[in-house]
Amino acid sequence: MERLRIEFFDIGAIVYFLRKVVWTVPDFSVSRYREQLRDLHDLIEAEGHFTSHSSRVLIEATKPDRTG
């Protein structure tokens, strides 16, 4: 298990990320989230960046041997 941190320094990077990592916000579109994107843009302008966190879990599985 890992908790990851990602920093965004402009709103374009956030839009790009959300379009490529579609499971983060499954119904994402710029028009649908315009107000929230504007708020994030303003935050980045004021603070210089936006930090997000995500969790990842690696599960290793093996198929049981059924030859016996």
PDB file with SEQRES, HELIX, SHEET and CRYST1 records, atoms N, CA, C and O in Angstrom:
SEQRES   1 A   68  MET GLU ARG LEU ARG ILE GLU PHE PHE ASP ILE GLY ALA          
SEQRES   2 A   68  ILE VAL TYR PHE LEU ARG LYS VAL VAL TRP THR VAL PRO          
SEQRES   3 A   68  ASP PHE SER VAL SER ARG TYR ARG GLU GLN LEU ARG ASP          
SEQRES   4 A   68  LEU HIS ASP LEU ILE GLU ALA GLU GLY HIS PHE THR SER          
SEQRES   5 A   68  HIS SER SER ARG VAL LEU ILE GLU ALA THR LYS PRO ASP          
SEQRES   6 A   68  ARG THR GLY                                                  
HELIX    1 AA1 ILE A   11  LYS A   20  1                                  10    
HELIX    2 AA2 ARG A   34  GLU A   47  1                                  14    
SHEET    1 AA1 2 GLU A   2  PHE A   8  0                                        
SHEET    2 AA1 2 PHE A  50  ARG A  56 -1                                        
CRYST1    1.000    1.000    1.000  90.00  90.00  90.00 P 1           1          
ATOM      1  N   MET A   1       0.849  -1.168   0.000  1.00  0.00           N  
ATOM      2  CA  MET A   1       0.000   0.000   0.000  1.00  0.00           C  
ATOM      3  C   MET A   1       0.895   1.231   0.000  1.00  0.00           C  
ATOM      4  O   MET A   1       1.918   1.277   0.683  1.00  0.00           O  
ATOM      5  N   GLU A   2       0.494   2.212  -0.769  1.00  0.00           N  
ATOM      6  CA  GLU A   2       1.281   3.441  -0.892  1.00  0.00           C  
ATOM      7  C   GLU A   2       0.346   4.638  -0.980  1.00  0.00           C  
ATOM      8  O   GLU A   2      -0.702   4.575  -1.623  1.00  0.00           O  
ATOM      9  N   ARG A   3       0.730   5.714  -0.337  1.00  0.00           N  
ATOM     10  CA  ARG A   3       0.002   6.979  -0.446  1.00  0.00           C  
ATOM     11  C   ARG A   3       0.896   7.935  -1.222  1.00  0.00           C  
ATOM     12  O   ARG A   3       2.008   8.248  -0.796  1.00  0.00           O  
ATOM     13  N   LEU A   4       0.402   8.392  -2.361  1.00  0.00           N  
ATOM     14  CA  LEU A   4       1.197   9.216  -3.269  1.00  0.00           C  
ATOM     15  C   LEU A   4       0.742  10.670  -3.252  1.00  0.00           C  
ATOM     16  O   LEU A   4      -0.430  10.972  -3.027  1.00  0.00           O  
ATOM     17  N   ARG A   5       1.678  11.541  -3.489  1.00  0.00           N  
ATOM     18  CA  ARG A   5       1.402  12.975  -3.530  1.00  0.00           C  
ATOM     19  C   ARG A   5       1.754  13.483  -4.919  1.00  0.00           C  
ATOM     20  O   ARG A   5       2.785  13.118  -5.484  1.00  0.00           O  
ATOM     21  N   ILE A   6       0.884  14.333  -5.463  1.00  0.00           N  
ATOM     22  CA  ILE A   6       1.163  14.950  -6.757  1.00  0.00           C  
ATOM     23  C   ILE A   6       0.866  16.437  -6.645  1.00  0.00           C  
ATOM     24  O   ILE A   6      -0.156  16.841  -6.089  1.00  0.00           O  
ATOM     25  N   GLU A   7       1.769  17.239  -7.178  1.00  0.00           N  
ATOM     26  CA  GLU A   7       1.597  18.692  -7.160  1.00  0.00           C  
ATOM     27  C   GLU A   7       1.346  19.182  -8.576  1.00  0.00           C  
ATOM     28  O   GLU A   7       2.021  18.768  -9.518  1.00  0.00           O  
ATOM     29  N   PHE A   8       0.377  20.060  -8.714  1.00  0.00           N  
ATOM     30  CA  PHE A   8       0.053  20.689  -9.984  1.00  0.00           C  
ATOM     31  C   PHE A   8       0.383  22.171  -9.883  1.00  0.00           C  
ATOM     32  O   PHE A   8       0.072  22.821  -8.885  1.00  0.00           O  
ATOM     33  N   PHE A   9       1.017  22.698 -10.928  1.00  0.00           N  
ATOM     34  CA  PHE A   9       1.429  24.097 -10.921  1.00  0.00           C  
ATOM     35  C   PHE A   9       0.639  24.953 -11.903  1.00  0.00           C  
ATOM     36  O   PHE A   9       0.853  26.163 -11.984  1.00  0.00           O  
ATOM     37  N   ASP A  10      -0.281  24.328 -12.657  1.00  0.00           N  
ATOM     38  CA  ASP A  10      -1.179  25.101 -13.517  1.00  0.00           C  
ATOM     39  C   ASP A  10      -2.432  24.283 -13.798  1.00  0.00           C  
ATOM     40  O   ASP A  10      -2.415  23.056 -13.704  1.00  0.00           O  
ATOM     41  N   ILE A  11      -3.503  24.959 -14.140  1.00  0.00           N  
ATOM     42  CA  ILE A  11      -4.798  24.304 -14.330  1.00  0.00           C  
ATOM     43  C   ILE A  11      -4.785  23.386 -15.555  1.00  0.00           C  
ATOM     44  O   ILE A  11      -5.503  22.387 -15.589  1.00  0.00           O  
ATOM     45  N   GLY A  12      -3.978  23.721 -16.551  1.00  0.00           N  
ATOM     46  CA  GLY A  12      -3.868  22.870 -17.737  1.00  0.00           C  
ATOM     47  C   GLY A  12      -3.356  21.483 -17.383  1.00  0.00           C  
ATOM     48  O   GLY A  12      -3.813  20.491 -17.952  1.00  0.00           O  
ATOM     49  N   ALA A  13      -2.420  21.401 -16.458  1.00  0.00           N  
ATOM     50  CA  ALA A  13      -1.893  20.104 -16.024  1.00  0.00           C  
ATOM     51  C   ALA A  13      -2.982  19.284 -15.325  1.00  0.00           C  
ATOM     52  O   ALA A  13      -3.045  18.066 -15.488  1.00  0.00           O  
ATOM     53  N   ILE A  14      -3.826  19.946 -14.556  1.00  0.00           N  
ATOM     54  CA  ILE A  14      -4.922  19.248 -13.879  1.00  0.00           C  
ATOM     55  C   ILE A  14      -5.913  18.704 -14.911  1.00  0.00           C  
ATOM     56  O   ILE A  14      -6.337  17.552 -14.822  1.00  0.00           O  
ATOM     57  N   VAL A  15      -6.274  19.525 -15.873  1.00  0.00           N  
ATOM     58  CA  VAL A  15      -7.207  19.083 -16.922  1.00  0.00           C  
ATOM     59  C   VAL A  15      -6.606  17.908 -17.691  1.00  0.00           C  
ATOM     60  O   VAL A  15      -7.297  16.920 -17.941  1.00  0.00           O  
ATOM     61  N   TYR A  16      -5.357  17.998 -18.061  1.00  0.00           N  
ATOM     62  CA  TYR A  16      -4.684  16.909 -18.779  1.00  0.00           C  
ATOM     63  C   TYR A  16      -4.720  15.622 -17.951  1.00  0.00           C  
ATOM     64  O   TYR A  16      -5.075  14.559 -18.460  1.00  0.00           O  
ATOM     65  N   PHE A  17      -4.354  15.727 -16.681  1.00  0.00           N  
ATOM     66  CA  PHE A  17      -4.350  14.576 -15.778  1.00  0.00           C  
ATOM     67  C   PHE A  17      -5.738  13.937 -15.691  1.00  0.00           C  
ATOM     68  O   PHE A  17      -5.869  12.719 -15.806  1.00  0.00           O  
ATOM     69  N   LEU A  18      -6.764  14.752 -15.490  1.00  0.00           N  
ATOM     70  CA  LEU A  18      -8.115  14.222 -15.333  1.00  0.00           C  
ATOM     71  C   LEU A  18      -8.646  13.586 -16.618  1.00  0.00           C  
ATOM     72  O   LEU A  18      -9.471  12.674 -16.563  1.00  0.00           O  
ATOM     73  N   ARG A  19      -8.181  14.059 -17.761  1.00  0.00           N  
ATOM     74  CA  ARG A  19      -8.590  13.441 -19.036  1.00  0.00           C  
ATOM     75  C   ARG A  19      -7.869  12.125 -19.290  1.00  0.00           C  
ATOM     76  O   ARG A  19      -8.405  11.247 -19.966  1.00  0.00           O  
ATOM     77  N   LYS A  20      -6.664  11.979 -18.760  1.00  0.00           N  
ATOM     78  CA  LYS A  20      -5.886  10.752 -18.971  1.00  0.00           C  
ATOM     79  C   LYS A  20      -6.156   9.698 -17.909  1.00  0.00           C  
ATOM     80  O   LYS A  20      -6.142   8.504 -18.210  1.00  0.00           O  
ATOM     81  N   VAL A  21      -6.400  10.110 -16.687  1.00  0.00           N  
ATOM     82  CA  VAL A  21      -6.632   9.185 -15.575  1.00  0.00           C  
ATOM     83  C   VAL A  21      -8.134   9.213 -15.284  1.00  0.00           C  
ATOM     84  O   VAL A  21      -8.579   9.753 -14.271  1.00  0.00           O  
ATOM     85  N   VAL A  22      -8.897   8.617 -16.198  1.00  0.00           N  
ATOM     86  CA  VAL A  22     -10.351   8.778 -16.228  1.00  0.00           C  
ATOM     87  C   VAL A  22     -11.065   8.232 -14.995  1.00  0.00           C  
ATOM     88  O   VAL A  22     -12.183   8.660 -14.706  1.00  0.00           O  
ATOM     89  N   TRP A  23     -10.462   7.311 -14.266  1.00  0.00           N  
ATOM     90  CA  TRP A  23     -11.118   6.764 -13.082  1.00  0.00           C  
ATOM     91  C   TRP A  23     -11.054   7.729 -11.898  1.00  0.00           C  
ATOM     92  O   TRP A  23     -11.745   7.510 -10.903  1.00  0.00           O  
ATOM     93  N   THR A  24     -10.260   8.772 -11.972  1.00  0.00           N  
ATOM     94  CA  THR A  24     -10.176   9.747 -10.882  1.00  0.00           C  
ATOM     95  C   THR A  24     -11.484  10.504 -10.739  1.00  0.00           C  
ATOM     96  O   THR A  24     -12.026  10.609  -9.639  1.00  0.00           O  
ATOM     97  N   VAL A  25     -11.993  11.031 -11.845  1.00  0.00           N  
ATOM     98  CA  VAL A  25     -13.301  11.708 -11.885  1.00  0.00           C  
ATOM     99  C   VAL A  25     -14.001  11.174 -13.143  1.00  0.00           C  
ATOM    100  O   VAL A  25     -13.860  11.753 -14.220  1.00  0.00           O  
ATOM    101  N   PRO A  26     -14.751  10.077 -13.011  1.00  0.00           N  
ATOM    102  CA  PRO A  26     -15.298   9.391 -14.187  1.00  0.00           C  
ATOM    103  C   PRO A  26     -16.133  10.258 -15.130  1.00  0.00           C  
ATOM    104  O   PRO A  26     -16.130  10.016 -16.337  1.00  0.00           O  
ATOM    105  N   ASP A  27     -16.839  11.249 -14.621  1.00  0.00           N  
ATOM    106  CA  ASP A  27     -17.691  12.077 -15.494  1.00  0.00           C  
ATOM    107  C   ASP A  27     -17.036  13.425 -15.820  1.00  0.00           C  
ATOM    108  O   ASP A  27     -17.731  14.393 -16.129  1.00  0.00           O  
ATOM    109  N   PHE A  28     -15.701  13.489 -15.751  1.00  0.00           N  
ATOM    110  CA  PHE A  28     -15.015  14.770 -15.926  1.00  0.00           C  
ATOM    111  C   PHE A  28     -15.180  15.341 -17.329  1.00  0.00           C  
ATOM    112  O   PHE A  28     -15.039  14.639 -18.330  1.00  0.00           O  
ATOM    113  N   SER A  29     -15.481  16.627 -17.369  1.00  0.00           N  
ATOM    114  CA  SER A  29     -15.378  17.443 -18.576  1.00  0.00           C  
ATOM    115  C   SER A  29     -15.147  18.876 -18.094  1.00  0.00           C  
ATOM    116  O   SER A  29     -15.576  19.259 -17.005  1.00  0.00           O  
ATOM    117  N   VAL A  30     -14.470  19.646 -18.918  1.00  0.00           N  
ATOM    118  CA  VAL A  30     -14.196  21.033 -18.537  1.00  0.00           C  
ATOM    119  C   VAL A  30     -15.498  21.790 -18.328  1.00  0.00           C  
ATOM    120  O   VAL A  30     -15.623  22.541 -17.361  1.00  0.00           O  
ATOM    121  N   SER A  31     -16.463  21.608 -19.211  1.00  0.00           N  
ATOM    122  CA  SER A  31     -17.724  22.351 -19.068  1.00  0.00           C  
ATOM    123  C   SER A  31     -18.477  21.954 -17.802  1.00  0.00           C  
ATOM    124  O   SER A  31     -19.073  22.810 -17.147  1.00  0.00           O  
ATOM    125  N   ARG A  32     -18.460  20.689 -17.452  1.00  0.00           N  
ATOM    126  CA  ARG A  32     -19.170  20.219 -16.260  1.00  0.00           C  
ATOM    127  C   ARG A  32     -18.516  20.735 -14.971  1.00  0.00           C  
ATOM    128  O   ARG A  32     -19.213  21.005 -13.992  1.00  0.00           O  
ATOM    129  N   TYR A  33     -17.188  20.874 -14.964  1.00  0.00           N  
ATOM    130  CA  TYR A  33     -16.459  21.263 -13.749  1.00  0.00           C  
ATOM    131  C   TYR A  33     -15.819  22.652 -13.859  1.00  0.00           C  
ATOM    132  O   TYR A  33     -14.854  22.956 -13.158  1.00  0.00           O  
ATOM    133  N   ARG A  34     -16.362  23.480 -14.739  1.00  0.00           N  
ATOM    134  CA  ARG A  34     -15.773  24.797 -14.977  1.00  0.00           C  
ATOM    135  C   ARG A  34     -15.608  25.615 -13.693  1.00  0.00           C  
ATOM    136  O   ARG A  34     -14.550  26.205 -13.473  1.00  0.00           O  
ATOM    137  N   GLU A  35     -16.630  25.657 -12.855  1.00  0.00           N  
ATOM    138  CA  GLU A  35     -16.573  26.461 -11.622  1.00  0.00           C  
ATOM    139  C   GLU A  35     -15.484  25.946 -10.672  1.00  0.00           C  
ATOM    140  O   GLU A  35     -14.725  26.733 -10.107  1.00  0.00           O  
ATOM    141  N   GLN A  36     -15.415  24.622 -10.502  1.00  0.00           N  
ATOM    142  CA  GLN A  36     -14.398  24.046  -9.625  1.00  0.00           C  
ATOM    143  C   GLN A  36     -12.991  24.260 -10.197  1.00  0.00           C  
ATOM    144  O   GLN A  36     -12.043  24.504  -9.449  1.00  0.00           O  
ATOM    145  N   LEU A  37     -12.862  24.167 -11.524  1.00  0.00           N  
ATOM    146  CA  LEU A  37     -11.565  24.426 -12.152  1.00  0.00           C  
ATOM    147  C   LEU A  37     -11.146  25.874 -11.973  1.00  0.00           C  
ATOM    148  O   LEU A  37      -9.965  26.161 -11.774  1.00  0.00           O  
ATOM    149  N   ARG A  38     -12.104  26.786 -12.043  1.00  0.00           N  
ATOM    150  CA  ARG A  38     -11.801  28.205 -11.805  1.00  0.00           C  
ATOM    151  C   ARG A  38     -11.311  28.404 -10.370  1.00  0.00           C  
ATOM    152  O   ARG A  38     -10.355  29.142 -10.129  1.00  0.00           O  
ATOM    153  N   ASP A  39     -11.972  27.742  -9.424  1.00  0.00           N  
ATOM    154  CA  ASP A  39     -11.541  27.832  -8.023  1.00  0.00           C  
ATOM    155  C   ASP A  39     -10.125  27.280  -7.840  1.00  0.00           C  
ATOM    156  O   ASP A  39      -9.316  27.869  -7.122  1.00  0.00           O  
ATOM    157  N   LEU A  40      -9.825  26.151  -8.489  1.00  0.00           N  
ATOM    158  CA  LEU A  40      -8.473  25.589  -8.419  1.00  0.00           C  
ATOM    159  C   LEU A  40      -7.452  26.512  -9.068  1.00  0.00           C  
ATOM    160  O   LEU A  40      -6.344  26.675  -8.557  1.00  0.00           O  
ATOM    161  N   HIS A  41      -7.823  27.115 -10.191  1.00  0.00           N  
ATOM    162  CA  HIS A  41      -6.938  28.074 -10.851  1.00  0.00           C  
ATOM    163  C   HIS A  41      -6.602  29.226  -9.904  1.00  0.00           C  
ATOM    164  O   HIS A  41      -5.443  29.621  -9.774  1.00  0.00           O  
ATOM    165  N   ASP A  42      -7.622  29.751  -9.255  1.00  0.00           N  
ATOM    166  CA  ASP A  42      -7.409  30.851  -8.307  1.00  0.00           C  
ATOM    167  C   ASP A  42      -6.508  30.426  -7.147  1.00  0.00           C  
ATOM    168  O   ASP A  42      -5.656  31.196  -6.703  1.00  0.00           O  
ATOM    169  N   LEU A  43      -6.699  29.201  -6.660  1.00  0.00           N  
ATOM    170  CA  LEU A  43      -5.852  28.673  -5.585  1.00  0.00           C  
ATOM    171  C   LEU A  43      -4.400  28.566  -6.035  1.00  0.00           C  
ATOM    172  O   LEU A  43      -3.487  28.948  -5.303  1.00  0.00           O  
ATOM    173  N   ILE A  44      -4.189  28.045  -7.242  1.00  0.00           N  
ATOM    174  CA  ILE A  44      -2.829  27.922  -7.771  1.00  0.00           C  
ATOM    175  C   ILE A  44      -2.193  29.296  -7.949  1.00  0.00           C  
ATOM    176  O   ILE A  44      -1.017  29.483  -7.640  1.00  0.00           O  
ATOM    177  N   GLU A  45      -2.959  30.244  -8.439  1.00  0.00           N  
ATOM    178  CA  GLU A  45      -2.441  31.609  -8.593  1.00  0.00           C  
ATOM    179  C   GLU A  45      -2.028  32.191  -7.243  1.00  0.00           C  
ATOM    180  O   GLU A  45      -1.013  32.880  -7.148  1.00  0.00           O  
ATOM    181  N   ALA A  46      -2.801  31.919  -6.214  1.00  0.00           N  
ATOM    182  CA  ALA A  46      -2.532  32.477  -4.882  1.00  0.00           C  
ATOM    183  C   ALA A  46      -1.396  31.745  -4.164  1.00  0.00           C  
ATOM    184  O   ALA A  46      -0.561  32.380  -3.521  1.00  0.00           O  
ATOM    185  N   GLU A  47      -1.361  30.411  -4.271  1.00  0.00           N  
ATOM    186  CA  GLU A  47      -0.421  29.618  -3.477  1.00  0.00           C  
ATOM    187  C   GLU A  47       0.730  29.030  -4.277  1.00  0.00           C  
ATOM    188  O   GLU A  47       1.701  28.545  -3.696  1.00  0.00           O  
ATOM    189  N   GLY A  48       0.637  29.065  -5.608  1.00  0.00           N  
ATOM    190  CA  GLY A  48       1.715  28.562  -6.443  1.00  0.00           C  
ATOM    191  C   GLY A  48       1.569  27.115  -6.871  1.00  0.00           C  
ATOM    192  O   GLY A  48       2.258  26.672  -7.790  1.00  0.00           O  
ATOM    193  N   HIS A  49       0.684  26.368  -6.222  1.00  0.00           N  
ATOM    194  CA  HIS A  49       0.483  24.970  -6.594  1.00  0.00           C  
ATOM    195  C   HIS A  49      -0.774  24.428  -5.913  1.00  0.00           C  
ATOM    196  O   HIS A  49      -1.335  25.046  -5.008  1.00  0.00           O  
ATOM    197  N   PHE A  50      -1.195  23.246  -6.383  1.00  0.00           N  
ATOM    198  CA  PHE A  50      -2.284  22.489  -5.758  1.00  0.00           C  
ATOM    199  C   PHE A  50      -1.746  21.089  -5.522  1.00  0.00           C  
ATOM    200  O   PHE A  50      -1.196  20.474  -6.435  1.00  0.00           O  
ATOM    201  N   THR A  51      -1.899  20.583  -4.311  1.00  0.00           N  
ATOM    202  CA  THR A  51      -1.404  19.256  -3.962  1.00  0.00           C  
ATOM    203  C   THR A  51      -2.569  18.287  -3.803  1.00  0.00           C  
ATOM    204  O   THR A  51      -3.561  18.586  -3.138  1.00  0.00           O  
ATOM    205  N   SER A  52      -2.430  17.133  -4.421  1.00  0.00           N  
ATOM    206  CA  SER A  52      -3.441  16.084  -4.338  1.00  0.00           C  
ATOM    207  C   SER A  52      -2.774  14.815  -3.820  1.00  0.00           C  
ATOM    208  O   SER A  52      -1.571  14.623  -3.995  1.00  0.00           O  
ATOM    209  N   HIS A  53      -3.553  13.961  -3.188  1.00  0.00           N  
ATOM    210  CA  HIS A  53      -3.040  12.685  -2.677  1.00  0.00           C  
ATOM    211  C   HIS A  53      -3.913  11.549  -3.196  1.00  0.00           C  
ATOM    212  O   HIS A  53      -5.118  11.713  -3.386  1.00  0.00           O  
ATOM    213  N   SER A  54      -3.300  10.415  -3.417  1.00  0.00           N  
ATOM    214  CA  SER A  54      -4.052   9.227  -3.808  1.00  0.00           C  
ATOM    215  C   SER A  54      -3.412   8.016  -3.150  1.00  0.00           C  
ATOM    216  O   SER A  54      -2.249   8.049  -2.748  1.00  0.00           O  
ATOM    217  N   SER A  55      -4.178   6.965  -3.048  1.00  0.00           N  
ATOM    218  CA  SER A  55      -3.678   5.720  -2.463  1.00  0.00           C  
ATOM    219  C   SER A  55      -3.642   4.635  -3.530  1.00  0.00           C  
ATOM    220  O   SER A  55      -4.500   4.579  -4.411  1.00  0.00           O  
ATOM    221  N   ARG A  56      -2.652   3.792  -3.437  1.00  0.00           N  
ATOM    222  CA  ARG A  56      -2.501   2.667  -4.353  1.00  0.00           C  
ATOM    223  C   ARG A  56      -2.284   1.405  -3.527  1.00  0.00           C  
ATOM    224  O   ARG A  56      -1.638   1.429  -2.480  1.00  0.00           O  
ATOM    225  N   VAL A  57      -2.832   0.319  -4.015  1.00  0.00           N  
ATOM    226  CA  VAL A  57      -2.647  -0.978  -3.367  1.00  0.00           C  
ATOM    227  C   VAL A  57      -2.212  -1.973  -4.438  1.00  0.00           C  
ATOM    228  O   VAL A  57      -2.847  -2.085  -5.486  1.00  0.00           O  
ATOM    229  N   LEU A  58      -1.150  -2.675  -4.175  1.00  0.00           N  
ATOM    230  CA  LEU A  58      -0.675  -3.723  -5.079  1.00  0.00           C  
ATOM    231  C   LEU A  58      -1.119  -5.060  -4.511  1.00  0.00           C  
ATOM    232  O   LEU A  58      -0.809  -5.396  -3.368  1.00  0.00           O  
ATOM    233  N   ILE A  59      -1.834  -5.804  -5.305  1.00  0.00           N  
ATOM    234  CA  ILE A  59      -2.294  -7.128  -4.897  1.00  0.00           C  
ATOM    235  C   ILE A  59      -1.628  -8.151  -5.814  1.00  0.00           C  
ATOM    236  O   ILE A  59      -1.788  -8.105  -7.034  1.00  0.00           O  
ATOM    237  N   GLU A  60      -0.896  -9.054  -5.223  1.00  0.00           N  
ATOM    238  CA  GLU A  60      -0.282 -10.129  -5.987  1.00  0.00           C  
ATOM    239  C   GLU A  60      -1.120 -11.376  -5.786  1.00  0.00           C  
ATOM    240  O   GLU A  60      -1.411 -11.762  -4.654  1.00  0.00           O  
ATOM    241  N   ALA A  61      -1.503 -11.995  -6.870  1.00  0.00           N  
ATOM    242  CA  ALA A  61      -2.318 -13.198  -6.809  1.00  0.00           C  
ATOM    243  C   ALA A  61      -1.683 -14.283  -7.666  1.00  0.00           C  
ATOM    244  O   ALA A  61      -1.051 -14.013  -8.687  1.00  0.00           O  
ATOM    245  N   THR A  62      -1.867 -15.480  -7.232  1.00  0.00           N  
ATOM    246  CA  THR A  62      -1.392 -16.612  -8.027  1.00  0.00           C  
ATOM    247  C   THR A  62      -2.543 -17.585  -8.203  1.00  0.00           C  
ATOM    248  O   THR A  62      -3.395 -17.737  -7.328  1.00  0.00           O  
ATOM    249  N   LYS A  63      -2.547 -18.217  -9.319  1.00  0.00           N  
ATOM    250  CA  LYS A  63      -3.565 -19.214  -9.612  1.00  0.00           C  
ATOM    251  C   LYS A  63      -3.151 -20.526  -8.936  1.00  0.00           C  
ATOM    252  O   LYS A  63      -2.011 -20.964  -9.086  1.00  0.00           O  
ATOM    253  N   PRO A  64      -4.058 -21.146  -8.204  1.00  0.00           N  
ATOM    254  CA  PRO A  64      -3.673 -22.397  -7.530  1.00  0.00           C  
ATOM    255  C   PRO A  64      -3.340 -23.499  -8.538  1.00  0.00           C  
ATOM    256  O   PRO A  64      -3.918 -23.569  -9.623  1.00  0.00           O  
ATOM    257  N   ASP A  65      -2.413 -24.339  -8.159  1.00  0.00           N  
ATOM    258  CA  ASP A  65      -2.039 -25.475  -8.996  1.00  0.00           C  
ATOM    259  C   ASP A  65      -3.114 -26.549  -8.852  1.00  0.00           C  
ATOM    260  O   ASP A  65      -3.341 -27.054  -7.752  1.00  0.00           O  
ATOM    261  N   ARG A  66      -3.772 -26.899  -9.946  1.00  0.00           N  
ATOM    262  CA  ARG A  66      -4.870 -27.877  -9.904  1.00  0.00           C  
ATOM    263  C   ARG A  66      -4.480 -29.190 -10.581  1.00  0.00           C  
ATOM    264  O   ARG A  66      -5.333 -29.895 -11.120  1.00  0.00           O  
ATOM    265  N   THR A  67      -3.224 -29.502 -10.550  1.00  0.00           N  
ATOM    266  CA  THR A  67      -2.773 -30.720 -11.236  1.00  0.00           C  
ATOM    267  C   THR A  67      -2.731 -31.921 -10.288  1.00  0.00           C  
ATOM    268  O   THR A  67      -2.212 -32.973 -10.662  1.00  0.00           O  
ATOM    269  N   GLY A  68      -3.242 -31.794  -9.122  1.00  0.00           N  
ATOM    270  CA  GLY A  68      -3.073 -32.881  -8.180  1.00  0.00           C  
ATOM    271  C   GLY A  68      -4.250 -33.615  -7.888  1.00  0.00           C  
ATOM    272  O   GLY A  68      -4.210 -34.558  -7.099  1.00  0.00           O  
TER     273      GLY A  68                                                      
END                                                                             
